[in-house]
Amino acid sequence: MANHGEVDWSGENPGMYLKASATGPYVTLISFFRVVTSPHGRGHAAFLLLDPHGNGKQPNRPNVCLTDNEPLAAYLAAGFVSKFGAFQNANGLASLQYQPGWDFMPGGDGRTRHVEWFRSAIGQVQLEWGALSEAFLVDLKPGESATGKHRMVSMFFDARQTSASVNGKPVDGKPVPREFVGRSDSSTAFLAFSESWIKG
């Protein structure tokens, strides 16, 4: 059966929402986008909130979006990232700075490990997800999705291990368990592939 709803954007959106302890606040929020179709075309956008509850003015803890398509990045920030649960209380979005990024390259074996590597105005960035779960399909109706206006369909993998660095300096935090779409043993780090947001 075909779904004739309008697709706002489609692509990939792996994330790392990291804490120092399971009961503490998020100390790092990362949401990476590889978009293949959208109202602003194709492109990449890596949202790195390394000071998610602050102003990001410390040189080693910026709040930045590294992108090769700034109109796309701004569209994602306003319509999607700001509505993701972990980002809703993140003051760091208000101080977000857009900086150029390029040479976005994926890696890993697709089963146990996934890597995103790219260059940017703030230096070389490497994001790695490991100890991956089996794939599972997420299909959220408009009333269940983050925006409340879209059906969201995506293939997810939980990631039990992460590594992220900017110019070789590791970011703070680690993934912790969470409940997600009825899975009590899910993780705050994940891969979301073949992701589509369809207007409800």
C-alpha positions as CSV (number, residue, x, y, z in Angstrom):
1,M,0.0,0.0,0.0
2,A,1.4,3.4,-1.0
3,N,1.4,6.3,1.5
4,H,0.7,9.5,-0.5
5,G,1.5,11.9,2.3
6,E,4.0,14.7,1.6
7,V,7.5,13.8,2.9
8,D,9.1,16.8,4.6
9,W,12.6,15.2,4.7
10,S,14.2,11.8,4.5
11,G,17.6,10.4,5.3
12,E,19.6,9.5,8.4
13,N,19.6,10.9,11.9
14,P,21.9,9.1,14.4
15,G,22.2,10.6,17.8
16,M,24.2,10.6,21.1
17,Y,22.5,12.0,24.2
18,L,25.2,11.6,26.8
19,K,25.2,11.9,30.6
20,A,27.9,11.7,33.3
21,S,25.5,9.4,35.3
22,A,22.2,7.7,34.6
23,T,20.3,10.1,36.9
24,G,22.1,13.3,36.0
25,P,21.4,15.9,33.3
26,Y,22.6,15.5,29.7
27,V,26.2,16.8,29.4
28,T,26.5,16.4,25.6
29,L,23.7,16.3,22.9
30,I,24.6,15.3,19.4
31,S,22.2,14.9,16.5
32,F,23.7,14.1,13.1
33,F,21.7,14.4,9.8
34,R,22.4,13.1,6.4
35,V,19.4,14.3,4.4
36,V,18.7,13.0,0.8
37,T,15.5,15.0,0.2
38,S,13.9,18.1,1.8
39,P,12.5,21.5,0.9
40,H,16.1,22.7,1.0
41,G,17.7,19.9,-1.0
42,R,20.4,17.5,0.2
43,G,23.0,18.0,2.8
44,H,24.5,17.3,6.2
45,A,24.0,18.9,9.6
46,A,25.8,17.9,12.8
47,F,24.2,19.5,15.9
48,L,26.9,19.4,18.7
49,L,25.7,20.9,22.0
50,L,28.7,20.4,24.1
51,D,27.4,22.8,26.7
52,P,23.7,21.9,26.4
53,H,22.5,23.9,29.4
54,G,24.9,26.8,29.0
55,N,25.9,29.4,26.4
56,G,28.6,27.4,24.6
57,K,31.1,30.2,24.9
58,Q,33.9,28.0,26.4
59,P,36.3,27.2,23.5
60,N,36.3,23.5,24.3
61,R,32.5,23.3,24.8
62,P,30.8,25.1,21.9
63,N,27.2,24.8,20.9
64,V,27.4,24.5,17.1
65,C,25.8,23.1,14.0
66,L,28.4,22.0,11.4
67,T,26.8,21.9,8.0
68,D,27.3,22.1,4.2
69,N,23.7,23.4,3.7
70,E,22.8,26.1,6.3
71,P,19.2,26.7,5.1
72,L,18.6,23.0,5.6
73,A,20.3,23.1,9.0
74,A,18.1,26.0,10.1
75,Y,15.0,24.2,8.9
76,L,15.9,21.1,10.9
77,A,16.7,23.1,14.0
78,A,13.4,25.0,14.0
79,G,11.1,22.2,12.9
80,F,12.6,19.1,14.4
81,V,15.7,19.3,16.6
82,S,14.1,21.8,19.0
83,K,11.1,19.4,19.4
84,F,13.2,16.3,20.2
85,G,12.7,15.3,23.8
86,A,16.3,15.7,24.9
87,F,16.7,19.1,23.3
88,Q,13.5,20.7,24.6
89,N,15.1,21.8,27.8
90,A,18.5,22.5,26.3
91,N,19.2,26.2,26.7
92,G,22.2,25.7,24.4
93,L,20.0,25.8,21.3
94,A,19.5,29.5,21.8
95,S,23.2,30.1,21.5
96,L,23.7,27.7,18.6
97,Q,26.3,28.9,16.0
98,Y,26.2,27.7,12.4
99,Q,29.7,26.8,11.1
100,P,30.7,25.2,7.8
101,G,31.4,21.5,7.6
102,W,32.7,19.4,4.7
103,D,34.0,16.0,3.6
104,F,31.3,14.1,5.5
105,M,32.2,10.5,5.3
106,P,30.4,7.4,6.9
107,G,32.3,4.3,8.0
108,G,32.0,1.1,10.0
109,D,30.7,-2.3,9.1
110,G,27.0,-1.5,9.5
111,R,26.4,-4.3,12.0
112,T,28.5,-3.7,15.1
113,R,30.0,-0.2,14.5
114,H,29.1,3.0,12.7
115,V,31.3,6.1,12.2
116,E,30.7,9.6,10.9
117,W,33.9,11.6,10.1
118,F,34.1,15.2,8.8
119,R,36.1,18.4,8.7
120,S,34.7,21.7,9.9
121,A,35.5,25.3,10.9
122,I,36.2,24.1,14.4
123,G,38.3,21.1,13.3
124,Q,38.0,17.4,12.6
125,V,35.1,15.6,14.1
126,Q,34.6,11.9,14.6
127,L,31.5,10.3,15.9
128,E,31.3,6.5,16.6
129,W,28.5,4.2,17.7
130,G,29.4,0.7,18.9
131,A,27.9,-2.4,20.5
132,L,24.9,-2.1,18.3
133,S,21.6,-3.9,18.9
134,E,19.7,-5.8,16.2
135,A,17.7,-3.4,14.0
136,F,14.1,-2.6,14.8
137,L,11.5,-0.6,13.0
138,V,9.9,2.5,14.5
139,D,6.6,3.7,13.0
140,L,5.2,6.7,15.0
141,K,1.8,8.2,14.2
142,P,1.6,12.0,14.2
143,G,0.3,12.1,17.7
144,E,3.2,10.0,18.9
145,S,6.1,11.7,17.0
146,A,8.3,14.5,18.3
147,T,6.6,17.2,16.2
148,G,3.1,16.0,16.7
149,K,2.4,16.7,13.1
150,H,4.3,14.0,11.2
151,R,4.3,10.2,10.8
152,M,7.9,9.2,11.4
153,V,9.2,5.9,10.1
154,S,12.8,4.7,10.6
155,M,15.0,1.8,11.2
156,F,16.8,2.0,14.6
157,F,19.8,0.4,16.3
158,D,20.6,1.0,19.9
159,A,24.2,1.8,20.6
160,R,25.6,0.7,24.0
161,Q,29.0,2.4,23.4
162,T,30.0,5.7,21.9
163,S,33.1,7.7,21.1
164,A,33.1,11.3,20.0
165,S,35.8,13.8,19.6
166,V,36.6,17.2,18.2
167,N,40.2,17.6,17.1
168,G,41.0,14.5,19.1
169,K,39.5,15.8,22.3
170,P,36.7,13.5,23.6
171,V,33.4,15.0,24.5
172,D,31.8,14.5,27.9
173,G,29.4,11.8,28.9
174,K,28.3,8.3,28.0
175,P,25.1,6.7,26.8
176,V,22.7,5.5,29.4
177,P,19.6,3.2,29.3
178,R,16.2,4.7,28.5
179,E,12.7,3.5,27.6
180,F,11.8,4.1,24.0
181,V,8.8,2.9,22.0
182,G,8.1,0.2,24.5
183,R,11.6,-1.0,24.8
184,S,12.8,-0.7,28.4
185,D,16.3,-1.6,27.6
186,S,16.9,1.0,24.9
187,S,19.8,3.5,24.9
188,T,20.3,7.3,24.6
189,A,22.7,6.6,21.8
190,F,21.2,5.2,18.6
191,L,21.4,5.0,14.8
192,A,18.3,6.1,12.9
193,F,18.5,5.1,9.2
194,S,16.0,5.3,6.3
195,E,14.2,7.9,8.4
196,S,11.3,9.8,6.8
197,W,9.0,12.5,8.3
198,I,5.7,12.5,6.5
199,K,3.1,15.2,7.0
200,G,0.1,13.9,8.9
